[in-house]
Amino acid sequence: MTSGKSETSTESTRYKLRLFITGSTPRSTHAIENMQKICKENLEGQYDLEIIDVYENPEATRDLQIIATPTLVKILPEPLRRIIGDLSDKERVLAGLNLAPLAPRKTV
């Protein structure tokens, strides 16, 4: 018989993320691809990623005071964090999400 305690605590940690972009620029596309990869590798099934194009929805930037794009906002779990840039620095993104990075892979 197993205790559901650890499973429940893992499942209850759901990440709510918003990625603010400006149109379909190469920088925006790169940020989306990077974030989707990071989420798939590190948050499988434990995240909601909302992508907001500020050209289409400029009002969405007001509440979170977005002044640059691309910007990733971690809403949950608290504390709220902002990461600005194309999210190509995986270690920086993981640190901003309070996640331990996976063991480094050896490159050949």
Protein Blocks (a to p, Z undefined) as FASTA:
>chain_A
ZZfklmmmmmmmccddddddehjbfklmmmmmmmmmmmmmmmgoiaccddddfklmmmlm
mmnopabdcddddfbdcdddddedjhlammlmmmmnopacddddddZZ
